Amino acid sequence: MHDISLISTIALALSAALAFGLLAKRVGLSPIVGYLVAGVLIGPHTPGVVGDLKIAGQLAEMGVILLMFGVGLHFSLKELLAVRSIAVPGAIGQSAVATLACTGLAVAVGWTWQTGLILGLAVSIASTVVLLRVLMDHGSVNTPEGHASIGWLIVQDIIAVLVLVLLPPLAATAGDGVSLWQTMGIALLKLALLTAIVLLAGARFVPWLLLRVARLRSRELFTLTILVMAICVATVSYVAFGASMALGAFLGGMVVGQSKVSEEAAADLLPMRNVFTVLFFVSVGMLFDYRVLLESPALIAGVLAIVLLVTPLAAFTIVIAGGHSLRTGLTIAGGLAQIGEFSFIVGDMATSLRLLPGTGRNVLVGAAIVSISLNPFIFRGVLSLEPRLAKWPLLARWLAGRGQKLGARANEAMAHRTEDPGAIVVGYGPVGQTVTRLLTEFGINPMIIETNVDAVLELQQRGQQALFGDATRKEILRAAGLESAAYVVVTVPRAEISLRIVQAAREVAPVVRILTRAEYINGSEAFMRAGAAIIRYDEAESAAALAEALLQDIDVPADRIDALVGGIRKELSPARDGRKMEL
């Protein structure tokens, strides 16, 4: 009979992952929890069917390669630089606090400080997959606080990569004296050489190769090319440079990400990466021995306290101390209250190098299962604290003072601008972002006025003109360059604020063309008297959008839908409305 241990292990792992992933999703948990539990149940430490642990470990290594390749593929230096003022110091500070807390805990339970330090490094890194999921569920991905959270995770990913580089020389020297620094220096030189070869030589060859394979219009060959690059760069990094496969895969992904066909590469790799990532989580669960938790309850409780309390509090304190918004601090704090894939990667490597005992890996898995399960609820709970915290006088005064200082520095940078704006956009929510994109696309240079200092700083670091301040104040409008602008577009949803902005803009620039958003149709007369040329009403647009959706659902012809929806808009529009902006 043929040896089908590989096939049977894959079948068992994927079947268990599917069953428990569906169950986890059904009860409102992350599927990752289901994958980990599936691994525990088919592992050697629980009764019943047992998968082949050795084969599962190799499949997990493949999962790590594809996972890290995907991280490198989506790594954006531009996105990181846009939020560097909060992400870089914040992630480093929060990781340091969590690592030191975990080191102290490890020493308290009888471990060496060196072992505690490595456990702390693993505990300090949150899961990118889990964070992105909670941001998507709350519609926060494309917000300033969402961008700051993602930038924070990018810095944590970089820290994890550096840890993966330094663990082998640390193990080789057992942490002793001059030989440690010498070995680490050699390892860093090898890393620099590997990075130079992959990024410089690969930056020319890989995009050239991918473009030519793509022109062959063979999806199989294109996918195969991506897979070969991921596996071969990882293998060469390990064999020739002594680096981890995870690091090599990350660098390979960065190179492919520079290609013009990087989005197609990411799409082709995604199904395969998802499957092997599931196998990675299942294999981690298979290694989990629940008996260790019964033997070391103080250690698991302490690690959970660090993940769920110390890390979020440290992140929140750092963000608030930097003068950033309360919502940004709460979003980052809630999102970081979990650990995941990078913690496992660091923990597995440290365990294989005998730098971390098996107990440490089991503690990481147990903490991950609990923290990932609780994270959606923790995230919602933390965000719900915003109204209460905003009422604290001391915190409110601190945030206002620090925000004003950051905003003043940001506005000083705008005072030296060399180009006057063609339009002023007030507010940078979803509507403001859309208007800004369209203005830029049609060659009109916008200046954005926003009261969220984090949004202003991010926009400026991306090269966009932005000013911090209240647009109802005439001096802010003058500083924005309103007198030289042709348009003012007010995207603020609240009617009383929008009306005051329109009034102030009309006093500063009597001939500027003002387009504004308003909540209700019955407020049209006030906006017209204030000087708005074009008014668009949330009430009318909602009626038109719902009517269009209903008509599409009952299969009304497209031309008939356009006519009916146009009629609804006309019916709900006040008698006087200015002509449309010509772009």
N, C-alpha and C positions, 0 to 999 in steps of 0.2 A: 504494500500500500504506500502511496506517495506521502511524503512529509508535507503536511499542509498547515504547519504551525503558524507560518506567517499569515496565511489567508484566514485561518480560524481566529487568530488574535485580532486582526483588523475587523473581522465580522463581529466578534464579540464586543470589542471596544466601541465600534460605531453603533451597534444595536443598543447597547446599554446607554450610550451617550444620547441617542435619539429619544429613548424612552424617558430618561430622567431629565433631559433638556426640555422636552415637552411638558413634563410635570412641573418643573421649576417655573417655566413661563406661564403655565396655567395658574399657579398660585401667586404670580406677580413678582417672581425672583428672576435674577439674571440666569440665562442658560448656562453660564460658566459654573454656577453652583451645581447644576444638574450633572455637568460633565465630571466635576470633581467627585461628587457622590457616586456616580457610576464607576469611576476608577476605584474608589474605596471598596465597593461591593464586589468587583471582580478581581480585586487584589489578593495577595497571599495572606493578608492579616484578617480576613473575614471568611466565614464558612461559605460553601457553595462553589460555583464554577470559578476557576482561576485562570486568568490569561497568562501568557508567557511574558514574564517581566523583562527578560533580556531583549526580546524583539520589541516590546513596547518602548523600552528605553531608546532603541535606535530610531523608531518611528517618532519619538518625542524629539530627538535631535534634528530630524528632518523638519519637524514642526517649528523648532527654534530657528532654523535656517530661514525658512520661508517667512516666519513672523518678523524676524529682524530685517530681512530683505525688504519686506513691505514697509517697515518703519523707515528704513533708509530711502525707499522710493518716495515716500510722502514727506520726508524731512524738508522743511523749508527754512533756509537761513533768513529769507526776507521776512517771513512771519515772526521768527524769533526776534529779529532786530526791531520789529515794529512794537514789541512789548518788552524790550530788554530792560527798561527801567524798573519794571516790577517783577518780571519773571526770573531774571538772573540772580539778583540779590535775594529774592524771596525763596526760590527753590534751594539755593545753597544754604541759606539760613535755616529753613525748615528741615532740610535733610540733616544738617549738623545737630539741631536740637533733638530730633528723633533718634539719631545714631547715639548721641551721648546718653539720652535717657535709657535706651536699650542696653548700652554698655554698663551703666549703673545697675540695671535690673539683673543682668547676667552675673555680675560680680556678687550681687546680693544673694543669688541662689547657688553660688559656689563655682561658677565658671571663671576662666581667665578673662582679663579685660580684652585681650586680643580676639578671643572667640566672640565675646560680646560685641566688639566693634564690628565684626563681619556680619553678625546677626542684625545689628542695628542698621548697617548699610542696606541690607535686604529689606528690612521693615520700613525704611524711609522712602521707598519708591512705590508710588501708586500705579494702578493699572490704567493704561491709556484706553483700553477697550471699555472698561466700566465707566470711566469719566466721560468719554464721548457719548455713551449711551444715555447717561442721566442728563447731559446737556441737550441732547437731541429731544429727549422726552419732555423737557421743559422749554424747548424753543430758544435755547440760550447760546447755540453754537456761533451764530453770526452777530453776537453782541460784544461790547467791549470787555465785559467780565468773562464771556466765553473765550474770546481771543487770549485774554490774560491767563486763563486756566490752561488752555492748550499750550501756550508758550511755556508755562511753568512745567508742564509734563515733558516738553521737548528738552528743557534743561535737565530734568531728572533722567531722561533717557541718555543724555550725554554723560551724566555722572555714572550711570549704570555701565555704560561702555568703558569708561575709564577704570571702573572697578574690575571689570572682566579682564582688562589689560594687566592690572597690577596683581591679581590673585596668584597667577602661576609663579612669578618671581618671589612673591611672599612665601609661597609654599616651599619653593626650592631652597630658600635660605633659613626657613623656620623662624623668620623675624629677627635674626641676629645681626647686629652691628653693621660694620662697613660692607660686608658681603651683601647685605640687603640692599643698600643704596646702590652698590655697583650693579647688582642683578637688575634692579628696577631701572637704572639708567640704561642698561643694554636693552631691556624690554621696550623702553620708551623710544630708543633709537630705531629698533626694529619696527615699532608702530609707525614712526615718522616715515621710514623708508617704504613700508607697505602702503601707507596713505598716499605718499607721493606717486608711487607706481600706479595704484588703482585710480586715483583721482586725476592725475595729470596724463598718464599714458592712456588710461581707460576713457578719459573725457574725449579723446580724439577718435579712438578706435570703436568704442561701443556704440555711440550714436550713429556713426557711419555704418556699422554693421546692421544695427536695428532698422535703419531707414531702408537699406537695400533688401533686407529680408521682408520688410513690410510691403515693399513694392512688388514682391512676388505674389502677393494676395493669397498666400497659403496660411491660414490660421494655425494649422498644426505646426508648421515650421516656425512661425513667430512665437508661439507658446513654448515650443521646445527650446528655442534660442534663449528666452527669458529664464527657463528652468535651468539650462546648462550654465548660464552666467551665475545664477544664485548658488548652485551647488559647487561649481568649480572654483569660484573666487573664495568661497568658504573653506573648501578643502585645501587649496594652495596656501591660504593664510595660516591654516593649522599646521600643515606639513612643512612648509618652507620657512615660515616666520615664527612658529611657535605661538601664534595668537589663537584666540578662541574662534571657533567656526561662526559663532554669533557675531563677533566683530567683523569678520570677513564678509559675511552676508550683508551686514549693515552698510559697509563701504561699497559693496557691489550694487546695492539698491540706490545709494546716492548717485553713483555714476549713471545708472539707467534713468534715474529721475531727471538728468540733464538733457535727455533725448527729446526730440520733437514728438515722439510716439510714446512718451512715458505714460500718458493716460490710458492708451490702449494696452500697454504692458501691464499696468495695474489691474485693468479689467480682466485680462486673460489669466493673470495669476491668482485672482481673488478666489475662485472656486477651489482650486487646489490648496491654496493657503488656508482657507477656512477648514477644509477637511483635516489637514495635518495639524492645525492649531487645536482642533477638537481632540485629536489623538494625543497631543502634548498635554492638555489638561487632564485627560483620562489617565495617562501614564503617571502624572504627578499624584493623582488620587490613589493609584495602585501602590505607590510607595508609602502611603500614609498608614501609620500604625496608631490606631486610636488608643491603645494601651498606654502610650507615652503620655497622653494628656491626663490619664488617671494617676500616673506616677509623678507628673510635674504640673499640678494645677496652678501653682503660684506663677510659674513661668508663662503659661498660656494666658492666664488672667492679666499678667503684667503687660505682655505684648499686645493684647487686645486693648488695654487701656491706653497704650502709646498710640496705636493705630486710630482708635476711635475718639480719643480725647487730646492727647499731647500734640499730635501732628496737626489736627484742625486748629487748635488754640494757637499753636506757634505760627501757622500760616496766617490766621486772622490777625494776630498781633503785628506781624511784620507788615502786612498790607495796610492796616490802619495807621501804624507808626509812620509809614511812608506817605500818608496823606491821601491815599486812594479812597474810592467811594466805599460806603458800607456794603452795598450790594456786591461789589467785586470781592471784598473780603469774605463775605458769607458764601458766595458761589465757590470760591477756591477752597475754603475751609470744608464745606460739605462734600465737594468732589474728591478731596484727598483722604477722606475717612475710609480707606480700603487699601488693600494690597493685592497684587495679581501676578501677571506673567513675568515681569522683570524680577520680582522677588524670588520666584521659583528658579529662574535662570541663574541668578547670582547664588541662591542657596544650593542648587544642584552642583554648580561648579565648585563651590567652596567645600561641599561634602565629598565630592570626588577627589579633591586635593587634600582631604583630611584636615581642613582648616575649620570645619564645622561638624559637630557630631550629628548622628542621625536624628537625635532628639530635636535639634534646631530645625531641620527640614520638616519634621512632623509638626512642629509649632507653627511654622510658616503656612503650611497647608491648612491647619485648623483655623488659624487667624484669618486666612483668606476666605474660607467657606463662610465664617461668621460675618466678616466685614462686608463681603460682596453681597451677602443676603440682606444685610441691614442698610446698605448704602442708599438705595432709593428712598427709604423712609427717613434716614438721617438727613439726606439732601433737602427733602421737602421741609422737614422740621427746622433745619438751620435757616433756610430762606424765609420761613414764616416768622422768624425772630426780628426781621428788619424793621417793621413798624414799632415794635417795643423798644428796640435799641435806639432807634432814631429819636425817641422821646427822652433819652437820658441827657440831661443838660451838659454834663461834663464831656461826654463823648461827642455830642452835637457841636459843642464849641471847638473841640479839638479838630474834628473833621472839617468844619468850616474854615478854621484858621489854616490848617495844612493844605486844604484844597485851594484856598485863595492864593497861598504862596506858590504852589505848583502852577496854578492857572496864570499868575502874574509872570512867572518865568516863561511859560509857553507863549503868552501874549507879547513879551519882549522880543521873542524870536520872530514873530509875525510883523513887528514894527519895522523890521529891516527887509521886508519883502521887496522884490524888484518888479513885480507885476501886479497891476490892479485887477480885481475880480470883475468878471462879466456878469455874475449873478451872486446873490447872497442866499444861502440855504439855511433856514433856522430850524434846528433839530436834526439829529442824525439817527433816528429810529429806522424801522424798515422803509417808511415812506421817504424819509430824507436820503437814505442810501440809494434808493431807486432814482430819485430826482438827480442826485449828484452824479450817478453813473451815466444817465442820459445826457446831462449837460456836458460832461467830459467827452462823451462819444461824439457829440455834435460841435465840438470845438469851443464851447463856452467855459471859461475858467471860473469854477465856483469857489466861494469862501463860505465855510461852514461855521455857524455859531452854535455852540453846544454848552450846556451846563454840567455835563459829565466830564470831569477833568481827565479821566482815563481815556475816554473816547478822543478827546482833543490831542492828548499826547501820542496816542497810537496813530492818529491821522497825520500828525506832523512828522512822525518818524517814518511814515510811508511816503512822504513828499507832498502831502495834500495840505492846502491852506486851510487852517482851522483856528478859531478864536474861542477862548473860554469866557463865558459871561452870560448875563441876562439880556436878551435881545429887546426887552421893553425899555432898556436904558439907552438914551440917545448917544451917549459917549461910546458905548459898545458898538453901536451901528456905524458911527463915524470911524472908529478904529478899524472896523471891518472893511472900510472902503465903499460904503453905501453910495456916497455922492458920485462915484464914478461908475457904479454898476447900472446895468440896464434892467435887471429883474431882481425882485425879492420873492422867494418862495417860502411860505410859512407852513411847516409840516407838523407843528405842535397840535396834539389832538384836543386839548381843552380850549373851549371857545373864549372864555374870559381872558386867557393869556394871549391867544392868537389875536384877539381884537386889540389889545393894548400894544402888541407888536406892530400891527398894521398902522395904528394911529401914530406911534413913534416914528415908523419908517416914512410915513407920508409927511411928517413935519421936517424930517432931516432932508428928504429928497422929494420935492413936490411933483416931479415928473416921472419918477421911477415907476415901472409897471409891477404891480403887486398881485401875486397869485397866492391864495391861502386855502387852507383846509378848515372846515367848520363841522361841528357835530350835527347840528339840527338845522333844518330848512327855515324854521321860524326865526332864526337869528340873522337872516340874510340882509334885512334892512340896515341893521347896525353896522355890518361889515361894508355895505355899499357906502354908507355915510362916512365911514372911516377912510375910504379911499381905495378899497380892494377892487382890482379890475376883473379878476376871475376868481370865483369861489366854487369849491367842490365840497359837497356835503356828504359826510359819512353815512347819513340816513338814506340819502338818495342812491349812493353807490351800493349800499347793502341791498336795497330793494332791487336794483338792476341786476346785481350779481346773483341773488337768490332766484330771481325770475329766469335768468339765463340758464342756471343749473337745472331748474325744474323743466324748462322747455327742452333742454338737451336730453334729460332723462326720459321724456315721453316721445323722443324721436321726432321732434319738429324739425323741418328742413332748416339748414343754416341761414339761408337768406331771410326766411321768415323770422327766425330768432333775432337776427340783427335788426330787422325793422321793428319788432315788438319791443326789444330792449331799448333801442333808440327812442321809441315813443314814450317809454316809461321815464327815461332820463329827462326828456323834454317836458313831460307832464309834471315832474317833480321839481323842475328848475324854476326859480323865480323869474319874473318877467324880464328883468334886465341882467345881462351877463356880458362881460367884455368879450372881445374876439380872442381867438386862440393864440397862444404863443407860437410864433413862427421860428422853428429851429432850422 
